[in-house]
Each structure stands twice: as C-alpha cells, then as structure tokens.
C-alpha cells in the first residue's frame, strides 16, 4: 500500500513538474508576444506616416527621373533640391530628404 501511494505521488510530482514547464514556456511566449505587440504598433504608426508622405516622395523622384537624366551630378542635385523645396512650399506631404537610388531600387538589385 505504501509503495502504491509513493508511485501515485511520484506520478503526480512528474505531472506537476511537466505542467510547470509548460506554464513557464507559455509565460515566456506571452511576454515575447507583448514585446512584439509594441513593435507592431510602432511599425503601424510608421507605415501610416510613410504612406501619407508617399505622394510627395513619388512626385519628387518622378520629377528627378524625368527632368534630371541628361545633366551632370551637380546640376541634378540642384534641381532635385528645388523639387523638394517646391514640394514643401506647396505643403505636399513628403520626407525632408528622399534617397533617390534606394527609393527606386532595393538593395538586392543594386
């Protein structure tokens, strides 16, 4: 009878230890996901801002591609600065400085 009770007790201890490990793993997962939630919320805000500014960014980059191609680098930079200044003057939402190359192609293509 004592051996039976000890076997049941050992089984219950093993089960409790397994449950504790599962609970610890679940807590780690939940704390990791709460950090992801904060990051996703921040990314969502940044995405909305980028989407809002996309109109001006595309306008400046299109103007650069269309009008600046045949000129030398110094004059292209001057024209591009005037495109950006005009965009800001007209209150078109755009980023302060738009890197043309990285806007047009991704890093893998370069």
Gaussian input, Z-matrix of N, CA and C with variables (Angstrom, degrees):
# hf/3-21g

backbone

0 1
 N
 C     1     B1
 C     2     B2     1     A1
 N     3     B3     2     A2     1     D1
 C     4     B4     3     A3     2     D2
 C     5     B5     4     A4     3     D3
 N     6     B6     5     A5     4     D4
 C     7     B7     6     A6     5     D5
 C     8     B8     7     A7     6     D6
 N     9     B9     8     A8     7     D7
 C    10    B10     9     A9     8     D8
 C    11    B11    10    A10     9     D9
 N    12    B12    11    A11    10    D10
 C    13    B13    12    A12    11    D11
 C    14    B14    13    A13    12    D12
 N    15    B15    14    A14    13    D13
 C    16    B16    15    A15    14    D14
 C    17    B17    16    A16    15    D15
 N    18    B18    17    A17    16    D16
 C    19    B19    18    A18    17    D17
 C    20    B20    19    A19    18    D18
 N    21    B21    20    A20    19    D19
 C    22    B22    21    A21    20    D20
 C    23    B23    22    A22    21    D21
 N    24    B24    23    A23    22    D22
 C    25    B25    24    A24    23    D23
 C    26    B26    25    A25    24    D24
 N    27    B27    26    A26    25    D25
 C    28    B28    27    A27    26    D26
 C    29    B29    28    A28    27    D27
 N    30    B30    29    A29    28    D28
 C    31    B31    30    A30    29    D29
 C    32    B32    31    A31    30    D30
 N    33    B33    32    A32    31    D31
 C    34    B34    33    A33    32    D32
 C    35    B35    34    A34    33    D33
 N    36    B36    35    A35    34    D34
 C    37    B37    36    A36    35    D35
 C    38    B38    37    A37    36    D36
 N    39    B39    38    A38    37    D37
 C    40    B40    39    A39    38    D38
 C    41    B41    40    A40    39    D39
 N    42    B42    41    A41    40    D40
 C    43    B43    42    A42    41    D41
 C    44    B44    43    A43    42    D42
 N    45    B45    44    A44    43    D43
 C    46    B46    45    A45    44    D44
 C    47    B47    46    A46    45    D45
 N    48    B48    47    A47    46    D46
 C    49    B49    48    A48    47    D47
 C    50    B50    49    A49    48    D48
 N    51    B51    50    A50    49    D49
 C    52    B52    51    A51    50    D50
 C    53    B53    52    A52    51    D51
 N    54    B54    53    A53    52    D52
 C    55    B55    54    A54    53    D53
 C    56    B56    55    A55    54    D54
 N    57    B57    56    A56    55    D55
 C    58    B58    57    A57    56    D56
 C    59    B59    58    A58    57    D57
 N    60    B60    59    A59    58    D58
 C    61    B61    60    A60    59    D59
 C    62    B62    61    A61    60    D60
 N    63    B63    62    A62    61    D61
 C    64    B64    63    A63    62    D62
 C    65    B65    64    A64    63    D63
 N    66    B66    65    A65    64    D64
 C    67    B67    66    A66    65    D65
 C    68    B68    67    A67    66    D66
 N    69    B69    68    A68    67    D67
 C    70    B70    69    A69    68    D68
 C    71    B71    70    A70    69    D69
 N    72    B72    71    A71    70    D70
 C    73    B73    72    A72    71    D71
 C    74    B74    73    A73    72    D72
 N    75    B75    74    A74    73    D73
 C    76    B76    75    A75    74    D74
 C    77    B77    76    A76    75    D75
 N    78    B78    77    A77    76    D76
 C    79    B79    78    A78    77    D77
 C    80    B80    79    A79    78    D78
 N    81    B81    80    A80    79    D79
 C    82    B82    81    A81    80    D80
 C    83    B83    82    A82    81    D81
 N    84    B84    83    A83    82    D82
 C    85    B85    84    A84    83    D83
 C    86    B86    85    A85    84    D84
 N    87    B87    86    A86    85    D85
 C    88    B88    87    A87    86    D86
 C    89    B89    88    A88    87    D87
 N    90    B90    89    A89    88    D88
 C    91    B91    90    A90    89    D89
 C    92    B92    91    A91    90    D90
 N    93    B93    92    A92    91    D91
 C    94    B94    93    A93    92    D92
 C    95    B95    94    A94    93    D93
 N    96    B96    95    A95    94    D94
 C    97    B97    96    A96    95    D95
 C    98    B98    97    A97    96    D96
 N    99    B99    98    A98    97    D97
 C   100   B100    99    A99    98    D98
 C   101   B101   100   A100    99    D99
 N   102   B102   101   A101   100   D100
 C   103   B103   102   A102   101   D101
 C   104   B104   103   A103   102   D102
 N   105   B105   104   A104   103   D103
 C   106   B106   105   A105   104   D104
 C   107   B107   106   A106   105   D105
 N   108   B108   107   A107   106   D106
 C   109   B109   108   A108   107   D107
 C   110   B110   109   A109   108   D108
 N   111   B111   110   A110   109   D109
 C   112   B112   111   A111   110   D110
 C   113   B113   112   A112   111   D111
 N   114   B114   113   A113   112   D112
 C   115   B115   114   A114   113   D113
 C   116   B116   115   A115   114   D114
 N   117   B117   116   A116   115   D115
 C   118   B118   117   A117   116   D116
 C   119   B119   118   A118   117   D117
 N   120   B120   119   A119   118   D118
 C   121   B121   120   A120   119   D119
 C   122   B122   121   A121   120   D120
 N   123   B123   122   A122   121   D121
 C   124   B124   123   A123   122   D122
 C   125   B125   124   A124   123   D123
 N   126   B126   125   A125   124   D124
 C   127   B127   126   A126   125   D125
 C   128   B128   127   A127   126   D126
 N   129   B129   128   A128   127   D127
 C   130   B130   129   A129   128   D128
 C   131   B131   130   A130   129   D129
 N   132   B132   131   A131   130   D130
 C   133   B133   132   A132   131   D131
 C   134   B134   133   A133   132   D132
 N   135   B135   134   A134   133   D133
 C   136   B136   135   A135   134   D134
 C   137   B137   136   A136   135   D135
 N   138   B138   137   A137   136   D136
 C   139   B139   138   A138   137   D137
 C   140   B140   139   A139   138   D138
 N   141   B141   140   A140   139   D139
 C   142   B142   141   A141   140   D140
 C   143   B143   142   A142   141   D141
 N   144   B144   143   A143   142   D142
 C   145   B145   144   A144   143   D143
 C   146   B146   145   A145   144   D144
 N   147   B147   146   A146   145   D145
 C   148   B148   147   A147   146   D146
 C   149   B149   148   A148   147   D147
 N   150   B150   149   A149   148   D148
 C   151   B151   150   A150   149   D149
 C   152   B152   151   A151   150   D150
 N   153   B153   152   A152   151   D151
 C   154   B154   153   A153   152   D152
 C   155   B155   154   A154   153   D153
 N   156   B156   155   A155   154   D154
 C   157   B157   156   A156   155   D155
 C   158   B158   157   A157   156   D156
 N   159   B159   158   A158   157   D157
 C   160   B160   159   A159   158   D158
 C   161   B161   160   A160   159   D159
 N   162   B162   161   A161   160   D160
 C   163   B163   162   A162   161   D161
 C   164   B164   163   A163   162   D162
 N   165   B165   164   A164   163   D163
 C   166   B166   165   A165   164   D164
 C   167   B167   166   A166   165   D165
 N   168   B168   167   A167   166   D166
 C   169   B169   168   A168   167   D167
 C   170   B170   169   A169   168   D168
 N   171   B171   170   A170   169   D169
 C   172   B172   171   A171   170   D170
 C   173   B173   172   A172   171   D171
 N   174   B174   173   A173   172   D172
 C   175   B175   174   A174   173   D173
 C   176   B176   175   A175   174   D174
 N   177   B177   176   A176   175   D175
 C   178   B178   177   A177   176   D176
 C   179   B179   178   A178   177   D177
 N   180   B180   179   A179   178   D178
 C   181   B181   180   A180   179   D179
 C   182   B182   181   A181   180   D180
 N   183   B183   182   A182   181   D181
 C   184   B184   183   A183   182   D182
 C   185   B185   184   A184   183   D183
 N   186   B186   185   A185   184   D184
 C   187   B187   186   A186   185   D185
 C   188   B188   187   A187   186   D186
 N   189   B189   188   A188   187   D187
 C   190   B190   189   A189   188   D188
 C   191   B191   190   A190   189   D189
 N   192   B192   191   A191   190   D190
 C   193   B193   192   A192   191   D191
 C   194   B194   193   A193   192   D192
 N   195   B195   194   A194   193   D193
 C   196   B196   195   A195   194   D194
 C   197   B197   196   A196   195   D195
 N   198   B198   197   A197   196   D196
 C   199   B199   198   A198   197   D197
 C   200   B200   199   A199   198   D198
 N   201   B201   200   A200   199   D199
 C   202   B202   201   A201   200   D200
 C   203   B203   202   A202   201   D201
 N   204   B204   203   A203   202   D202
 C   205   B205   204   A204   203   D203
 C   206   B206   205   A205   204   D204
 N   207   B207   206   A206   205   D205
 C   208   B208   207   A207   206   D206
 C   209   B209   208   A208   207   D207
 N   210   B210   209   A209   208   D208
 C   211   B211   210   A210   209   D209
 C   212   B212   211   A211   210   D210
 N   213   B213   212   A212   211   D211
 C   214   B214   213   A213   212   D212
 C   215   B215   214   A214   213   D213
 N   216   B216   215   A215   214   D214
 C   217   B217   216   A216   215   D215
 C   218   B218   217   A217   216   D216
 N   219   B219   218   A218   217   D217
 C   220   B220   219   A219   218   D218
 C   221   B221   220   A220   219   D219
 N   222   B222   221   A221   220   D220
 C   223   B223   222   A222   221   D221
 C   224   B224   223   A223   222   D222
 N   225   B225   224   A224   223   D223
 C   226   B226   225   A225   224   D224
 C   227   B227   226   A226   225   D225
 N   228   B228   227   A227   226   D226
 C   229   B229   228   A228   227   D227
 C   230   B230   229   A229   228   D228
 N   231   B231   230   A230   229   D229
 C   232   B232   231   A231   230   D230
 C   233   B233   232   A232   231   D231
 N   234   B234   233   A233   232   D232
 C   235   B235   234   A234   233   D233
 C   236   B236   235   A235   234   D234
 N   237   B237   236   A236   235   D235
 C   238   B238   237   A237   236   D236
 C   239   B239   238   A238   237   D237
 N   240   B240   239   A239   238   D238
 C   241   B241   240   A240   239   D239
 C   242   B242   241   A241   240   D240
 N   243   B243   242   A242   241   D241
 C   244   B244   243   A243   242   D242
 C   245   B245   244   A244   243   D243
 N   246   B246   245   A245   244   D244
 C   247   B247   246   A246   245   D245
 C   248   B248   247   A247   246   D246
 N   249   B249   248   A248   247   D247
 C   250   B250   249   A249   248   D248
 C   251   B251   250   A250   249   D249
 N   252   B252   251   A251   250   D250
 C   253   B253   252   A252   251   D251
 C   254   B254   253   A253   252   D252
 N   255   B255   254   A254   253   D253
 C   256   B256   255   A255   254   D254
 C   257   B257   256   A256   255   D255
 N   258   B258   257   A257   256   D256
 C   259   B259   258   A258   257   D257
 C   260   B260   259   A259   258   D258
 N   261   B261   260   A260   259   D259
 C   262   B262   261   A261   260   D260
 C   263   B263   262   A262   261   D261
 N   264   B264   263   A263   262   D262
 C   265   B265   264   A264   263   D263
 C   266   B266   265   A265   264   D264
 N   267   B267   266   A266   265   D265
 C   268   B268   267   A267   266   D266
 C   269   B269   268   A268   267   D267
 N   270   B270   269   A269   268   D268
 C   271   B271   270   A270   269   D269
 C   272   B272   271   A271   270   D270
 N   273   B273   272   A272   271   D271
 C   274   B274   273   A273   272   D272
 C   275   B275   274   A274   273   D273
 N   276   B276   275   A275   274   D274
 C   277   B277   276   A276   275   D275
 C   278   B278   277   A277   276   D276
 N   279   B279   278   A278   277   D277
 C   280   B280   279   A279   278   D278
 C   281   B281   280   A280   279   D279
 N   282   B282   281   A281   280   D280
 C   283   B283   282   A282   281   D281
 C   284   B284   283   A283   282   D282
 N   285   B285   284   A284   283   D283
 C   286   B286   285   A285   284   D284
 C   287   B287   286   A286   285   D285
 N   288   B288   287   A287   286   D286
 C   289   B289   288   A288   287   D287
 C   290   B290   289   A289   288   D288
 N   291   B291   290   A290   289   D289
 C   292   B292   291   A291   290   D290
 C   293   B293   292   A292   291   D291
 N   294   B294   293   A293   292   D292
 C   295   B295   294   A294   293   D293
 C   296   B296   295   A295   294   D294
 N   297   B297   296   A296   295   D295
 C   298   B298   297   A297   296   D296
 C   299   B299   298   A298   297   D297
 N   300   B300   299   A299   298   D298
 C   301   B301   300   A300   299   D299
 C   302   B302   301   A301   300   D300
 N   303   B303   302   A302   301   D301
 C   304   B304   303   A303   302   D302
 C   305   B305   304   A304   303   D303
 N   306   B306   305   A305   304   D304
 C   307   B307   306   A306   305   D305
 C   308   B308   307   A307   306   D306
 N   309   B309   308   A308   307   D307
 C   310   B310   309   A309   308   D308
 C   311   B311   310   A310   309   D309
 N   312   B312   311   A311   310   D310
 C   313   B313   312   A312   311   D311
 C   314   B314   313   A313   312   D312
 N   315   B315   314   A314   313   D313
 C   316   B316   315   A315   314   D314
 C   317   B317   316   A316   315   D315
 N   318   B318   317   A317   316   D316
 C   319   B319   318   A318   317   D317
 C   320   B320   319   A319   318   D318
 N   321   B321   320   A320   319   D319
 C   322   B322   321   A321   320   D320
 C   323   B323   322   A322   321   D321
 N   324   B324   323   A323   322   D322
 C   325   B325   324   A324   323   D323
 C   326   B326   325   A325   324   D324
 N   327   B327   326   A326   325   D325
 C   328   B328   327   A327   326   D326
 C   329   B329   328   A328   327   D327

   B1=1.4410
   B2=1.5343
   B3=1.2917
   B4=1.4655
   B5=1.5248
   B6=1.3253
   B7=1.4697
   B8=1.5153
   B9=1.3358
   B10=1.4597
   B11=1.5208
   B12=1.3242
   B13=1.4661
   B14=1.5333
   B15=1.3557
   B16=1.4671
   B17=1.5285
   B18=1.3295
   B19=1.4658
   B20=1.5166
   B21=1.3318
   B22=1.4708
   B23=1.5230
   B24=1.3491
   B25=1.4562
   B26=1.5318
   B27=1.3170
   B28=1.4670
   B29=1.5280
   B30=1.3216
   B31=1.4649
   B32=1.5189
   B33=1.3329
   B34=1.4668
   B35=1.5342
   B36=1.3476
   B37=1.4633
   B38=1.5314
   B39=1.3245
   B40=1.4640
   B41=1.5305
   B42=1.3324
   B43=1.4550
   B44=1.5352
   B45=1.3230
   B46=1.4677
   B47=1.5301
   B48=1.3284
   B49=1.4639
   B50=1.5282
   B51=1.3365
   B52=1.4638
   B53=1.5303
   B54=1.3166
   B55=1.4684
   B56=1.5280
   B57=1.3361
   B58=1.4694
   B59=1.5263
   B60=1.3317
   B61=1.4735
   B62=1.5276
   B63=1.3263
   B64=1.4661
   B65=1.5250
   B66=1.3263
   B67=1.4519
   B68=1.5324
   B69=1.3186
   B70=1.4638
   B71=1.5295
   B72=1.3260
   B73=1.4605
   B74=1.5333
   B75=1.3236
   B76=1.4675
   B77=1.5281
   B78=1.3212
   B79=1.4715
   B80=1.5274
   B81=1.3187
   B82=1.4622
   B83=1.5323
   B84=1.3125
   B85=1.4634
   B86=1.5277
   B87=1.3207
   B88=1.4651
   B89=1.5292
   B90=1.3186
   B91=1.4711
   B92=1.5266
   B93=1.3233
   B94=1.4641
   B95=1.5121
   B96=1.3170
   B97=1.4602
   B98=1.5230
   B99=1.3155
   B100=1.4627
   B101=1.5230
   B102=1.3414
   B103=1.4646
   B104=1.5153
   B105=1.3274
   B106=1.4704
   B107=1.5208
   B108=1.3227
   B109=1.4606
   B110=1.5246
   B111=1.3228
   B112=1.4674
   B113=1.5265
   B114=1.3202
   B115=1.4708
   B116=1.5277
   B117=1.3222
   B118=1.4678
   B119=1.5294
   B120=1.3258
   B121=1.4620
   B122=1.5245
   B123=1.3194
   B124=1.4666
   B125=1.5339
   B126=1.3291
   B127=1.4681
   B128=1.5241
   B129=1.3275
   B130=1.4561
   B131=1.5241
   B132=1.3292
   B133=1.4663
   B134=1.5259
   B135=1.3349
   B136=1.4700
   B137=1.5239
   B138=1.3156
   B139=1.4583
   B140=1.5240
   B141=1.3248
   B142=1.4656
   B143=1.5298
   B144=1.3187
   B145=1.4642
   B146=1.5271
   B147=1.3298
   B148=1.4682
   B149=1.5206
   B150=1.3280
   B151=1.4558
   B152=1.5302
   B153=1.3239
   B154=1.4574
   B155=1.5272
   B156=1.3301
   B157=1.4661
   B158=1.5258
   B159=1.3073
   B160=1.4608
   B161=1.5273
   B162=1.3172
   B163=1.4654
   B164=1.5245
   B165=1.3106
   B166=1.4621
   B167=1.5153
   B168=1.3338
   B169=1.4649
   B170=1.5266
   B171=1.3302
   B172=1.4647
   B173=1.5282
   B174=1.3288
   B175=1.4617
   B176=1.5154
   B177=1.3236
   B178=1.4739
   B179=1.5237
   B180=1.3250
   B181=1.4612
   B182=1.5300
   B183=1.3230
   B184=1.4774
   B185=1.5282
   B186=1.3174
   B187=1.4589
   B188=1.5268
   B189=1.3268
   B190=1.4619
   B191=1.5276
   B192=1.3188
   B193=1.4667
   B194=1.5301
   B195=1.3218
   B196=1.4685
   B197=1.5256
   B198=1.3252
   B199=1.4629
   B200=1.5208
   B201=1.3169
   B202=1.4643
   B203=1.5187
   B204=1.3001
   B205=1.4593
   B206=1.5120
   B207=1.3241
   B208=1.4667
   B209=1.5278
   B210=1.3129
   B211=1.4677
   B212=1.5184
   B213=1.3326
   B214=1.4654
   B215=1.5326
   B216=1.3022
   B217=1.4582
   B218=1.5289
   B219=1.3093
   B220=1.4646
   B221=1.5319
   B222=1.3184
   B223=1.4574
   B224=1.5322
   B225=1.3383
   B226=1.4728
   B227=1.5230
   B228=1.3361
   B229=1.4668
   B230=1.5266
   B231=1.3317
   B232=1.4664
   B233=1.5395
   B234=1.3210
   B235=1.4684
   B236=1.5283
   B237=1.3158
   B238=1.4629
   B239=1.5305
   B240=1.3219
   B241=1.4680
   B242=1.5292
   B243=1.3082
   B244=1.4772
   B245=1.5291
   B246=1.3445
   B247=1.4708
   B248=1.5335
   B249=1.3228
   B250=1.4560
   B251=1.5301
   B252=1.3289
   B253=1.4587
   B254=1.5275
   B255=1.3261
   B256=1.4599
   B257=1.5240
   B258=1.3100
   B259=1.4613
   B260=1.5260
   B261=1.3336
   B262=1.4643
   B263=1.5281
   B264=1.3391
   B265=1.4665
   B266=1.5285
   B267=1.3247
   B268=1.4674
   B269=1.5316
   B270=1.3138
   B271=1.4794
   B272=1.5244
   B273=1.3172
   B274=1.4690
   B275=1.5273
   B276=1.3298
   B277=1.4629
   B278=1.5298
   B279=1.3294
   B280=1.4697
   B281=1.5218
   B282=1.3158
   B283=1.4571
   B284=1.5297
   B285=1.3253
   B286=1.4664
   B287=1.5270
   B288=1.3167
   B289=1.4629
   B290=1.5235
   B291=1.3125
   B292=1.4612
   B293=1.5238
   B294=1.3220
   B295=1.4647
   B296=1.5330
   B297=1.3193
   B298=1.4653
   B299=1.5186
   B300=1.3182
   B301=1.4697
   B302=1.5207
   B303=1.3293
   B304=1.4677
   B305=1.5231
   B306=1.3382
   B307=1.4602
   B308=1.5220
   B309=1.3239
   B310=1.4613
   B311=1.5289
   B312=1.3223
   B313=1.4670
   B314=1.5213
   B315=1.3360
   B316=1.4461
   B317=1.5266
   B318=1.3197
   B319=1.4593
   B320=1.5297
   B321=1.3128
   B322=1.4645
   B323=1.5141
   B324=1.3256
   B325=1.4669
   B326=1.5239
   B327=1.3415
   B328=1.4712
   B329=1.5019
   A1=111.02
   A2=116.63
   A3=121.03
   A4=110.45
   A5=117.44
   A6=121.76
   A7=110.46
   A8=116.49
   A9=120.72
   A10=110.72
   A11=115.65
   A12=121.34
   A13=110.38
   A14=116.59
   A15=120.13
   A16=110.97
   A17=117.18
   A18=120.98
   A19=110.14
   A20=116.22
   A21=120.12
   A22=109.87
   A23=116.28
   A24=120.92
   A25=110.51
   A26=117.65
   A27=121.45
   A28=110.67
   A29=116.66
   A30=121.43
   A31=110.33
   A32=116.22
   A33=120.38
   A34=111.50
   A35=117.76
   A36=121.37
   A37=110.82
   A38=116.60
   A39=120.65
   A40=110.50
   A41=115.03
   A42=119.78
   A43=110.73
   A44=116.33
   A45=120.72
   A46=110.55
   A47=117.00
   A48=120.57
   A49=110.87
   A50=116.22
   A51=120.24
   A52=110.33
   A53=116.41
   A54=120.44
   A55=110.63
   A56=116.38
   A57=120.55
   A58=110.34
   A59=116.87
   A60=120.23
   A61=110.49
   A62=116.91
   A63=120.28
   A64=111.04
   A65=116.19
   A66=120.22
   A67=110.67
   A68=117.71
   A69=121.15
   A70=111.03
   A71=116.19
   A72=120.53
   A73=110.90
   A74=116.69
   A75=120.73
   A76=110.73
   A77=117.48
   A78=120.79
   A79=111.48
   A80=116.80
   A81=120.17
   A82=110.90
   A83=115.26
   A84=120.14
   A85=110.93
   A86=117.12
   A87=120.93
   A88=111.65
   A89=117.21
   A90=118.52
   A91=110.26
   A92=117.60
   A93=120.28
   A94=111.85
   A95=117.26
   A96=120.90
   A97=111.99
   A98=118.25
   A99=119.42
   A100=109.93
   A101=117.02
   A102=120.50
   A103=111.26
   A104=116.15
   A105=120.67
   A106=110.67
   A107=116.84
   A108=120.66
   A109=110.15
   A110=116.87
   A111=120.01
   A112=110.02
   A113=117.05
   A114=120.44
   A115=110.38
   A116=117.18
   A117=120.68
   A118=111.25
   A119=116.40
   A120=120.24
   A121=110.01
   A122=116.93
   A123=121.01
   A124=110.79
   A125=116.68
   A126=120.27
   A127=111.22
   A128=116.88
   A129=121.03
   A130=110.76
   A131=116.72
   A132=120.46
   A133=110.75
   A134=116.10
   A135=120.03
   A136=110.83
   A137=117.13
   A138=120.77
   A139=110.68
   A140=116.88
   A141=120.54
   A142=110.47
   A143=117.19
   A144=120.75
   A145=110.94
   A146=116.92
   A147=120.24
   A148=111.11
   A149=117.06
   A150=121.13
   A151=110.63
   A152=116.36
   A153=120.53
   A154=110.68
   A155=116.62
   A156=121.23
   A157=113.22
   A158=117.22
   A159=121.14
   A160=112.26
   A161=117.38
   A162=121.39
   A163=110.63
   A164=116.68
   A165=120.51
   A166=112.29
   A167=116.14
   A168=119.95
   A169=110.99
   A170=115.93
   A171=120.52
   A172=110.02
   A173=117.16
   A174=120.35
   A175=112.23
   A176=117.32
   A177=121.00
   A178=111.22
   A179=116.20
   A180=119.19
   A181=110.64
   A182=117.74
   A183=120.30
   A184=110.47
   A185=116.98
   A186=120.01
   A187=110.10
   A188=115.92
   A189=119.52
   A190=110.74
   A191=116.65
   A192=120.93
   A193=110.63
   A194=116.82
   A195=120.54
   A196=112.05
   A197=117.57
   A198=120.28
   A199=115.26
   A200=118.17
   A201=119.71
   A202=114.89
   A203=118.82
   A204=121.74
   A205=116.26
   A206=119.69
   A207=119.50
   A208=114.79
   A209=119.11
   A210=120.66
   A211=111.91
   A212=114.98
   A213=119.43
   A214=109.82
   A215=116.24
   A216=122.38
   A217=112.35
   A218=117.47
   A219=120.63
   A220=111.01
   A221=116.88
   A222=120.73
   A223=111.05
   A224=116.66
   A225=119.95
   A226=110.73
   A227=115.56
   A228=119.31
   A229=110.81
   A230=116.05
   A231=120.55
   A232=110.40
   A233=117.08
   A234=120.55
   A235=111.47
   A236=115.09
   A237=119.59
   A238=110.35
   A239=116.34
   A240=120.09
   A241=110.32
   A242=116.79
   A243=118.92
   A244=110.65
   A245=117.82
   A246=120.18
   A247=109.94
   A248=115.53
   A249=119.48
   A250=111.00
   A251=117.26
   A252=120.18
   A253=110.48
   A254=116.52
   A255=120.42
   A256=111.15
   A257=115.88
   A258=120.50
   A259=110.49
   A260=116.53
   A261=120.20
   A262=110.99
   A263=116.93
   A264=121.20
   A265=110.84
   A266=116.32
   A267=120.88
   A268=112.39
   A269=116.38
   A270=123.14
   A271=112.76
   A272=115.75
   A273=120.29
   A274=106.39
   A275=118.43
   A276=119.51
   A277=110.80
   A278=115.54
   A279=121.77
   A280=108.22
   A281=116.36
   A282=120.79
   A283=109.42
   A284=115.77
   A285=120.70
   A286=111.22
   A287=115.96
   A288=121.75
   A289=107.56
   A290=115.71
   A291=120.86
   A292=107.85
   A293=118.26
   A294=119.61
   A295=109.70
   A296=116.25
   A297=121.85
   A298=111.80
   A299=117.11
   A300=120.37
   A301=110.76
   A302=117.43
   A303=119.32
   A304=111.35
   A305=117.88
   A306=120.75
   A307=110.85
   A308=116.47
   A309=120.66
   A310=113.86
   A311=117.82
   A312=120.54
   A313=109.38
   A314=116.16
   A315=119.59
   A316=110.36
   A317=116.37
   A318=122.21
   A319=111.60
   A320=117.87
   A321=120.76
   A322=112.88
   A323=117.31
   A324=121.19
   A325=111.45
   A326=115.73
   A327=120.22
   A328=109.07
   D1=-41.84
   D2=178.37
   D3=-63.71
   D4=-42.21
   D5=179.47
   D6=-63.41
   D7=-38.90
   D8=178.07
   D9=-62.78
   D10=-45.89
   D11=-179.13
   D12=-63.40
   D13=-40.62
   D14=178.90
   D15=-66.40
   D16=-37.44
   D17=178.16
   D18=-64.91
   D19=-42.84
   D20=177.51
   D21=-63.21
   D22=-42.58
   D23=179.92
   D24=-62.77
   D25=-43.42
   D26=179.14
   D27=-63.63
   D28=-41.47
   D29=177.63
   D30=-61.56
   D31=-43.99
   D32=178.84
   D33=-65.00
   D34=-39.36
   D35=177.93
   D36=-63.70
   D37=-43.44
   D38=178.88
   D39=-63.20
   D40=-42.10
   D41=178.57
   D42=-63.75
   D43=-41.96
   D44=179.16
   D45=-64.77
   D46=-40.20
   D47=179.04
   D48=-65.47
   D49=-40.10
   D50=178.20
   D51=-65.23
   D52=-41.25
   D53=177.93
   D54=-63.83
   D55=-40.08
   D56=179.42
   D57=-63.36
   D58=-41.52
   D59=177.87
   D60=-62.87
   D61=-42.44
   D62=178.45
   D63=-64.14
   D64=-40.50
   D65=179.69
   D66=-66.34
   D67=-40.16
   D68=177.02
   D69=-62.93
   D70=-43.06
   D71=178.45
   D72=-63.72
   D73=-40.51
   D74=178.61
   D75=-65.14
   D76=-39.98
   D77=177.93
   D78=-64.89
   D79=-40.63
   D80=176.76
   D81=-62.24
   D82=-42.70
   D83=178.83
   D84=-62.51
   D85=-45.61
   D86=-179.74
   D87=-64.07
   D88=-41.60
   D89=179.13
   D90=-67.94
   D91=-35.23
   D92=175.49
   D93=-66.17
   D94=-40.09
   D95=179.31
   D96=-69.57
   D97=-31.05
   D98=178.16
   D99=-66.76
   D100=-35.83
   D101=174.36
   D102=-65.60
   D103=-38.48
   D104=177.59
   D105=-64.99
   D106=-37.10
   D107=179.32
   D108=-60.85
   D109=-43.41
   D110=178.54
   D111=-63.36
   D112=-42.02
   D113=179.84
   D114=-66.12
   D115=-42.40
   D116=179.94
   D117=-64.27
   D118=-38.51
   D119=177.98
   D120=-63.46
   D121=-44.07
   D122=178.39
   D123=-64.83
   D124=-42.70
   D125=177.80
   D126=-61.68
   D127=-37.79
   D128=179.14
   D129=-63.66
   D130=-42.86
   D131=177.50
   D132=-63.24
   D133=-44.01
   D134=179.62
   D135=-64.35
   D136=-38.69
   D137=179.78
   D138=-63.93
   D139=-42.77
   D140=179.16
   D141=-62.26
   D142=-40.58
   D143=178.66
   D144=-67.39
   D145=-42.59
   D146=178.16
   D147=-63.20
   D148=-40.03
   D149=179.46
   D150=-64.60
   D151=-38.83
   D152=179.53
   D153=-64.77
   D154=-39.81
   D155=-177.28
   D156=-83.48
   D157=-5.81
   D158=-176.19
   D159=-61.55
   D160=-34.42
   D161=-178.51
   D162=-58.88
   D163=-52.13
   D164=179.98
   D165=-66.59
   D166=-38.58
   D167=179.71
   D168=-61.93
   D169=-46.39
   D170=-179.98
   D171=-64.25
   D172=-41.14
   D173=178.81
   D174=-60.19
   D175=-45.74
   D176=179.87
   D177=-65.42
   D178=-44.78
   D179=-178.18
   D180=-67.54
   D181=-38.80
   D182=176.91
   D183=-63.23
   D184=-43.37
   D185=177.97
   D186=-61.07
   D187=-39.43
   D188=178.86
   D189=-62.51
   D190=-48.16
   D191=-177.59
   D192=-64.16
   D193=-42.85
   D194=-175.76
   D195=-72.53
   D196=-46.34
   D197=-170.19
   D198=-97.51
   D199=-23.93
   D200=-169.36
   D201=-98.25
   D202=-7.80
   D203=-174.60
   D204=-51.45
   D205=-49.81
   D206=-172.88
   D207=-79.47
   D208=-3.57
   D209=-174.27
   D210=-96.23
   D211=164.79
   D212=178.59
   D213=-75.26
   D214=168.96
   D215=-172.46
   D216=-61.81
   D217=-40.40
   D218=-179.06
   D219=-62.63
   D220=-45.61
   D221=-179.03
   D222=-71.05
   D223=-34.86
   D224=176.52
   D225=-61.80
   D226=-43.74
   D227=178.91
   D228=-61.44
   D229=-40.84
   D230=179.37
   D231=-64.26
   D232=-45.78
   D233=177.96
   D234=-62.07
   D235=-43.11
   D236=-178.29
   D237=-63.34
   D238=-40.37
   D239=176.91
   D240=-61.95
   D241=-37.96
   D242=178.54
   D243=-69.92
   D244=-35.06
   D245=175.76
   D246=-61.28
   D247=-45.14
   D248=-178.85
   D249=-66.82
   D250=-40.44
   D251=178.56
   D252=-63.06
   D253=-41.01
   D254=178.79
   D255=-64.98
   D256=-38.62
   D257=177.79
   D258=-62.01
   D259=-44.74
   D260=179.39
   D261=-67.76
   D262=-39.09
   D263=179.76
   D264=-61.20
   D265=-36.54
   D266=-179.19
   D267=-86.30
   D268=3.90
   D269=178.89
   D270=59.94
   D271=34.95
   D272=173.89
   D273=-83.15
   D274=126.40
   D275=-178.93
   D276=-63.73
   D277=122.67
   D278=178.46
   D279=-157.18
   D280=162.35
   D281=175.14
   D282=-72.54
   D283=156.49
   D284=179.32
   D285=-60.43
   D286=-50.56
   D287=-179.15
   D288=-130.67
   D289=123.99
   D290=-178.27
   D291=-110.15
   D292=114.48
   D293=176.06
   D294=-71.23
   D295=108.76
   D296=-171.46
   D297=-60.22
   D298=-47.97
   D299=-174.97
   D300=-62.48
   D301=-48.68
   D302=-178.39
   D303=-70.68
   D304=-22.38
   D305=176.16
   D306=-72.88
   D307=-35.99
   D308=-175.44
   D309=-84.77
   D310=-33.93
   D311=-177.75
   D312=-135.29
   D313=153.69
   D314=177.64
   D315=-87.20
   D316=168.47
   D317=-174.54
   D318=-60.65
   D319=-35.59
   D320=-179.30
   D321=-66.11
   D322=-30.16
   D323=-179.55
   D324=-76.77
   D325=-33.49
   D326=-179.50
   D327=-66.76

